[in-house]
Amino acid sequence: MNPERLSLYLVTDPELAGTRGVLEVCRRALRAGVRLIQLRDKRAQDEELVAQARALRQLCREHGAWLLVNDRIDIAAAAGADGVHLGQDDAPPEEARRKLGSSAIVGVSVRTPEEARRAERAGADYIAANLVFPTATKTDLPGPIGLEGVRALRRASRLPLVAIGGINAGNASEVVAAGADGVAVVSAVMAAADPAAACRALLDAVAKGRCRRERDA
């Protein structure tokens, strides 16, 4: 998997999208350069979730982007999504690979070096540093791992690494400088008054973080 794909990774949230709706916010984000979207909706019924996934899949196709589904391998399969993103308490990557095929993208959330190494051994395509900074959209974890946590995960695995949790245009560059290949965001784009402008600012911050990392290498 090309790490460039992870530069700016958008996770959906219907409540934060508001009256604009998830599809419209994603359309604006894709036009601004997002190339990976994860459908995450814990409240939707299965039928609604499949319909959302199919609509987003088509939108992503039009922009050369990928669509992943959070947790639900069955929904990803039914909608023809590009893959799935799994947490530590979800099905193992091997099961996702069996059900979705060898070409599917399988990502895994991790918080420790051992979880990162285990995901790599299991055949994950990328790992996500889960909760770098505090955020209201993730309340089920012990606490943020911080930049040192990102560095530890980078040392532990060769897989592409995306960071999530409390990330915005003001701190994205330091997260990338610490070793992440890109950033995953929810509220920074889904709740933004101008999602396209928010995406452009984030992509600019990611580029600056890469330059800083290369300079300090």
C-alpha positions, 0 to 999 in steps of 0.5 A, spaced: 500 500 500 502 506 498 503 510 504 501 517 500 494 514 500 494 515 508 496 523 507 489 525 509 484 519 511 477 522 513 472 518 518 465 519 517 460 522 522 453 523 521 452 528 527 458 532 525 456 532 518 449 536 520 444 538 515 449 537 509 449 530 510 455 525 510 455 524 502 456 532 501 461 533 506 465 527 503 464 530 496 467 536 498 473 533 501 474 528 495 475 534 491 480 537 496 484 531 495 482 526 500 483 519 497 481 514 503 474 515 506 472 510 512 465 509 513 463 509 520 456 510 523 455 506 529 447 507 529 445 506 522 441 499 521 444 494 516 440 496 510 441 503 511 449 502 512 449 498 506 446 504 502 451 509 505 457 505 503 454 504 496 453 511 495 460 513 498 463 507 494 461 510 487 463 517 490 470 515 491 470 511 484 469 518 481 475 521 485 480 515 484 479 514 492 478 508 496 472 506 501 473 502 507 468 500 512 469 501 520 469 494 523 463 491 519 466 486 514 459 483 512 457 491 510 464 492 506 462 485 502 455 487 501 457 494 498 463 492 494 467 497 499 475 497 498 476 494 505 475 494 512 478 498 518 478 493 524 479 495 532 483 490 537 476 487 539 473 486 532 475 480 527 482 479 526 485 481 519 486 474 517 478 473 517 477 480 513 482 477 508 478 471 507 472 474 506 474 480 502 479 477 498 486 478 497 486 485 494 482 488 499 485 493 504 485 491 511 487 496 516 488 495 524 487 500 530 493 499 535 496 503 541 502 499 543 508 496 539 506 489 540 499 490 537 503 493 531 507 487 530 501 483 531 497 486 526 503 486 521 504 479 522 497 478 521 497 481 514 494 488 515 496 493 510 496 499 514 496 500 522 492 506 525 495 510 532 489 510 536 488 516 540 494 521 539 491 527 542 484 527 547 478 528 543 470 527 544 469 523 538 473 517 542 471 516 549 472 508 550 480 508 550 484 509 556 488 516 554 492 519 548 498 515 546 502 522 544 507 523 540 512 518 543 507 513 542 507 515 535 514 514 535 514 507 538 509 505 533 513 507 527 519 503 530 515 497 531 512 496 524 514 497 517 507 498 515 504 504 513 502 508 519 496 513 520 495 517 526 488 519 529 485 522 535 484 530 536 488 531 530 487 538 526 491 543 522 495 546 528 498 539 530 498 535 524 505 536 522 508 534 528 504 528 528 507 526 521 514 529 523 514 524 529 513 518 524 506 518 521 505 517 514 498 521 514 493 523 519 486 521 520 480 526 522 473 526 524 471 533 526 476 537 523 473 536 517 466 533 518 464 539 523 468 544 519 464 550 516 468 549 509 470 542 509 474 543 502 478 549 506 480 544 512 482 539 507 487 543 504 490 546 510 491 539 513 494 536 507 499 542 507 500 541 514 502 533 512 507 536 507 510 540 512 511 535 517 514 530 512 519 536 510 521 536 517 522 529 518 526 528 512 530 534 514 531 531 521 533 524 519 
